Amino acid sequence: MRAARADVDLSAVAHNVEVLRAAVAPALLCAVVKADGYGHGAIAVSEAAVAAGADWLAVALVEEGAVLRKAGIQAPILLLSQPRLSDLGAVVRWDLRVCLHSATAAGLLAEAARAQGKVARVHLKVDTGMNRVGVAPAQALAVAREIERHPELELEGVFTHCAVADEPDNPFTDVQLDRFEVVLDELADAGISPALRHAANSATAIVHPRGRYDLVRAGISVYGIPPAPGLAAELGLRPALTLRAEVSMVKRVPAGEGISYGHRHRTSTDTTVATVPIGYADGVPRRLGLCGGEVLIGGRRRPILGVVTMDQLMVDCGDDHVEPGDEVVLIGRQGDEEVSAEEWAERLDTIAYEIVCGIGPRVPRVYRGRPGQAV
């Protein structure tokens, strides 16, 4: 019904998974589908990724894992952060591989697994310098031993997360990997050798092959967006999402008129202004037009005028002929021109992750291409 939608090309997702899987082999590939598949739709992306060869999936929340299980997805699903202690029963019920970093959580998870007659598989998170979540390296062995002493728990993996891997010249990634390997050696000396060691997000996997270990957690790259400008160009990733709308109204506006709230823009000449029914409630940032944001209409770049409103934005079409119903591409390609999520991010002084994750739920997702079909 809406005159705005996000088209998601599942063939592009499949292509990206195949490219990444080949690049990181023999490591396994885990497609990260948290935040509703980075705004692309977690269920559809998960199905496409698994069909294309992704070995694992990863989410941030227990609820996100439950959604995938309810959809019939059977692939291993890793929970990337330790959940609330009260949610450990649900972790077992939905057969999620759980991130743990405390002895207390290990004991309670064992109780939950025992109550359900199951074995819970655990990945020990080590904080090597992100300073977000995880056990300190000096305490990792003690927590691992606590996990190992419970027959209801299997220490399947140990992992860390790199803070600056998208900065290729920053030496801190090697510092983190060194710290991680000290922990791995201490575990091995104690007779503890989890099957899966992992540290690589998209940037680490691409820039620091050393960090691939047994499993790579690929997030933004699965969606065809590089983890930082200039990274992964050689891989030939394909953006999976196009954000489209259509012109809802066209009017001729005299010179000197103010446009949108606050009249932050005034026309310098007589011009044709097209209204587009999509706004900041849909994930188009209110200030995008104030920092040079453009859309595509008729295969040409057109500047957004003034502030984006909640449900609509206005576009300067000059003296060109534009009609209601004409296609507007906000992110994606039209003719020979393209506006990317990275371009939005650069204008807004943020990252492309935030752009695609911010596309709101009232924008319908329309899927094309079959899961696993890379063309």
Buried (B, 14 or more C-beta within 10 A) or exposed (E): EEBBBBBBBBBBBBBBBBBBBEBBEEBBBBBBBBBBBBBBBBBBBBBBBBBBBBBBBBBBBBEBBBBBBEEEBEBBBBBBBBBEBEBBBBBBBBBBBBBBBBBEBBBBBBBBBBEEEEBBBBBBBBBBBBEEEBBEBEBBBEBBBBBBEBEBBBBBBBBBBBBBBBBBEBEBBEBBBEBBBBBBEBBEEEEBEBEBBBBBBBBBBBBBEBBBBBBBBBBBBBBBBBBBEEBBEEBEBBBBBBBBBBBBEBEEBEEEEBBBEEEBBEBEEEBBBBBBBBBBBBBBBBBBBBEEBBBBBBEBEBBBBBBBBEBBBBBBBEEEEBEEEBEBBBBBBBEEBBBBBBBBBBBBEEBBBBBBBBBBEEBEBEBEBBBBBBE
